[in-house]
Amino acid sequence: MHSQAVCTIDGCTAKVRSKRNDICARHHAKANNPPCSVDGCERYSWSKGLCSTHLMRLKKRGTLDDPPPPKRRYKNRHGYVIVYAPDHPSSPPSGLIGEHRLVMEKKLGRFLTSVENVHHINGVRDDNRPENLELWDTSQPSGQRIEDKVAWAKEFLINHMSPEELRAWIEEVSA
């Protein structure tokens, strides 16, 4: 284990694992272990005639079959309905996304931004009817209705700008 020697196979730069061998563990396995017994697998076996991938699959699931596809629609432990939408622009690598977000996007006719979230008006997290969903903005402070923030912004501008400044700003914005 203390050896700093490099594998003697051409092109391999891996360290040799023991003083008794002059090749690395991968090349040792290739030379001494038969191929994995699963059809189409090109890895070398480690135990029971299986490579590490198929061995772990057998231990965890009791089968060598490929993992099952993700559920298309289910309720998570928080009560939200989750759907499989791998082509959605904001879906994570798992392809799973909240159904309430998709319903709101369809209602708005656009994708949600990173600071927008969807609130269930009646508090029932699996009630994704469009009329039960509100768009909320999570940028400071957390969780406010868009209509409330627009009203607040109007009031803020009226209270903090002179009528002349307000007219000039409106003309500038609408230009």
Secondary structure as GFF3:
##gff-version 3
##sequence-region A 1 175
A	DSSP	alpha_helix	25	32	.	.	.	ID=ss1
A	DSSP	alpha_helix	52	61	.	.	.	ID=ss2
A	DSSP	beta_strand	73	75	.	.	.	ID=ss3
A	DSSP	beta_strand	81	84	.	.	.	ID=ss4
A	DSSP	beta_strand	96	98	.	.	.	ID=ss5
A	DSSP	alpha_helix	99	108	.	.	.	ID=ss6
A	DSSP	beta_strand	116	120	.	.	.	ID=ss7
A	DSSP	three_ten_helix	130	132	.	.	.	ID=ss8
A	DSSP	beta_strand	133	137	.	.	.	ID=ss9
A	DSSP	beta_strand	144	145	.	.	.	ID=ss10
A	DSSP	alpha_helix	146	160	.	.	.	ID=ss11
A	DSSP	alpha_helix	163	174	.	.	.	ID=ss12
###
